[in-house]
Amino acid sequence: MSALKGLTFVTVPKQLASDPKLASRQKLLTQLEQQLELAKDENYVVRRQKWIKQADGSKQLMDRAKRVKRWWRTDPTGNFYLILRYGNKVISASGSADKGAISVGSKDKLASVIEAVITAARDGELDSAIEAAKAGPRGMKRKAA
């Protein structure tokens, strides 16, 4: 008896269009999880694979370190501030454009604040801030000299 006889074959179902909001949210969550790992371990490195051309013209797949920029800063008094970003734009979770940083306090609270932001992002609380960051000026043309 054939092993395939017991299986039921059907037509391939069409793939549903992916939700752009969910894709944007997942992109932010990936970045936030990297920030959380960086907050826990200063030596955290994201590895990615890249094809590198060798001297003889062949290509070889190699592991490379990807730079992860910190999203937090300190002020002269030692307080930490977390700055949320989507792409290269600062996003504000409060809804106010001039309040782009979250006051953390000391460094030992940084991981818990990032975890709270991750929870908010999973719940969709940052979707409007992501959309505002994505809706920036597009297609800007240079002025003729």
Stockholm file with secondary structure:
# STOCKHOLM 1.0

chainA/1-145         MSALKGLTFVTVPKQLASDPKLASRQKLLTQLEQQLELAKDENYVVRRQKWIKQADGSKQLMDRAKRVKRWWRTDPTGNFYLILRYGNKVISASGSADKGAISVGSKDKLASVIEAVITAARDGELDSAIEAAKAGPRGMKRKAA
#=GR chainA/1-145 SS CCTTTTSCCCCCCCCCCCCHHHHHHHHHHHHHHHHHHHHHCTTCCEEEEEEEECTTSCEEEEEEEECCCCCEEECTTSCEEEECEETTEECCTTSCTTCCEEEEESGGGHHHHHHHHHHHHHTTTTHHHHHHHHTSCCSCCCCCC
#=GC SS_cons         CCTTTTSCCCCCCCCCCCCHHHHHHHHHHHHHHHHHHHHHCTTCCEEEEEEEECTTSCEEEEEEEECCCCCEEECTTSCEEEECEETTEECCTTSCTTCCEEEEESGGGHHHHHHHHHHHHHTTTTHHHHHHHHTSCCSCCCCCC
//
